[in-house]
Amino acid sequence: MDRGGPRSKLKKALARGMAAAGHQVTVLSADQGFDAATRKAVNATTSRWGFEGHEDGVEAVYLHTRARYRALTWNPGVSAFCRERLAPMI
């Protein structure tokens, strides 16, 4: 499974660049199975959504995953997260 490489590095660079320009940046992703070593490597802490990490002004939220089929995941918290976090911006 592709979990890194050039695409991942490009996304990270874009997010960091936007944060450096003064934007509030949150990257929403799926929890693909964090073990203790992975949580430590990405500096992720447990949150109500799954795990959260903060690096270079970018917040990364890894949502709990209920089911996974190849690269697709089912993350029931997406709707609640978006309602809670995006509603104040509208």
DRENDO-1510 file (C-alpha; in Angstrom, 1 decimal, always signed):
<recs>
REC; n; res; u; v; w
REC; 1; MET; +0.0; +0.0; +0.0 .
REC; 2; ASP; +1.3; +3.5; -0.9 .
REC; 3; ARG; +1.8; +5.3; +2.4 .
REC; 4; GLY; +4.4; +7.8; +1.5 .
REC; 5; GLY; +6.6; +8.8; -1.4 .
REC; 6; PRO; +6.5; +11.8; -3.6 .
REC; 7; ARG; +2.7; +12.4; -3.3 .
REC; 8; SER; +2.9; +12.4; +0.5 .
REC; 9; LYS; +5.9; +14.7; +0.5 .
REC; 10; LEU; +4.1; +17.2; -1.8 .
REC; 11; LYS; +1.0; +17.3; +0.4 .
REC; 12; LYS; +3.2; +17.9; +3.4 .
REC; 13; ALA; +5.1; +20.7; +1.7 .
REC; 14; LEU; +1.8; +22.3; +0.5 .
REC; 15; ALA; +0.3; +22.2; +4.0 .
REC; 16; ARG; +3.5; +23.6; +5.6 .
REC; 17; GLY; +3.7; +26.4; +3.0 .
REC; 18; MET; +0.1; +27.4; +3.7 .
REC; 19; ALA; +0.7; +27.4; +7.4 .
REC; 20; ALA; +3.8; +29.5; +6.9 .
REC; 21; ALA; +1.7; +32.0; +4.9 .
REC; 22; GLY; -0.5; +32.4; +8.0 .
REC; 23; HIS; -3.4; +30.1; +7.2 .
REC; 24; GLN; -4.9; +27.7; +9.7 .
REC; 25; VAL; -4.3; +24.2; +8.2 .
REC; 26; THR; -5.9; +20.9; +9.3 .
REC; 27; VAL; -5.2; +17.7; +7.3 .
REC; 28; LEU; -7.9; +15.1; +7.8 .
REC; 29; SER; -6.8; +11.5; +7.2 .
REC; 30; ALA; -7.7; +8.0; +8.1 .
REC; 31; ASP; -6.1; +6.1; +11.0 .
REC; 32; GLN; -4.4; +3.2; +9.1 .
REC; 33; GLY; -3.4; +1.5; +12.3 .
REC; 34; PHE; -1.2; +3.5; +14.7 .
REC; 35; ASP; +1.0; +1.4; +17.0 .
REC; 36; ALA; +3.0; +3.0; +19.8 .
REC; 37; ALA; +6.1; +3.5; +17.6 .
REC; 38; THR; +4.2; +5.2; +14.8 .
REC; 39; ARG; +2.3; +7.5; +17.2 .
REC; 40; LYS; +5.7; +8.6; +18.6 .
REC; 41; ALA; +7.2; +9.0; +15.2 .
REC; 42; VAL; +4.5; +11.4; +14.1 .
REC; 43; ASN; +4.0; +12.9; +17.5 .
REC; 44; ALA; +0.4; +11.9; +17.6 .
REC; 45; THR; -1.8; +12.0; +20.7 .
REC; 46; THR; -5.1; +10.3; +21.4 .
REC; 47; SER; -8.1; +12.5; +20.7 .
REC; 48; ARG; -11.9; +12.1; +20.5 .
REC; 49; TRP; -11.5; +11.7; +16.7 .
REC; 50; GLY; -8.7; +9.1; +16.8 .
REC; 51; PHE; -5.3; +10.7; +16.9 .
REC; 52; GLU; -4.0; +14.2; +16.4 .
REC; 53; GLY; -0.6; +15.5; +15.6 .
REC; 54; HIS; +0.9; +19.0; +15.2 .
REC; 55; GLU; +4.0; +19.9; +13.2 .
REC; 56; ASP; +5.2; +23.1; +11.7 .
REC; 57; GLY; +1.9; +24.9; +12.2 .
REC; 58; VAL; -0.2; +22.0; +10.6 .
REC; 59; GLU; -2.7; +20.0; +12.5 .
REC; 60; ALA; -3.2; +16.4; +11.4 .
REC; 61; VAL; -6.3; +14.5; +12.4 .
REC; 62; TYR; -6.3; +10.8; +11.9 .
REC; 63; LEU; -10.0; +9.6; +12.2 .
REC; 64; HIS; -10.9; +6.2; +13.6 .
REC; 65; THR; -11.4; +3.6; +10.8 .
REC; 66; ARG; -14.2; +1.1; +11.1 .
REC; 67; ALA; -13.5; -0.8; +7.8 .
REC; 68; ARG; -10.8; -0.8; +5.2 .
REC; 69; TYR; -10.8; -2.2; +1.7 .
REC; 70; ARG; -7.5; -1.5; -0.2 .
REC; 71; ALA; -7.1; +2.3; -0.1 .
REC; 72; LEU; -10.7; +3.0; +0.9 .
REC; 73; THR; -11.7; +3.4; +4.5 .
REC; 74; TRP; -15.0; +3.9; +6.3 .
REC; 75; ASN; -14.7; +6.7; +8.9 .
REC; 76; PRO; -18.0; +7.4; +10.6 .
REC; 77; GLY; -16.6; +10.5; +12.4 .
REC; 78; VAL; -16.1; +12.5; +9.2 .
REC; 79; SER; -19.5; +14.1; +9.3 .
REC; 80; ALA; -19.4; +15.0; +13.0 .
REC; 81; PHE; -15.9; +16.4; +12.6 .
REC; 82; CYS; -16.9; +18.6; +9.6 .
REC; 83; ARG; -20.1; +19.8; +11.3 .
REC; 84; GLU; -18.2; +20.8; +14.4 .
REC; 85; ARG; -15.1; +22.2; +12.8 .
REC; 86; LEU; -16.4; +23.8; +9.6 .
REC; 87; ALA; -19.8; +25.2; +10.8 .
REC; 88; PRO; -18.2; +28.2; +12.6 .
REC; 89; MET; -16.5; +29.2; +9.3 .
REC; 90; ILE; -19.7; +29.4; +7.3 .
</recs>
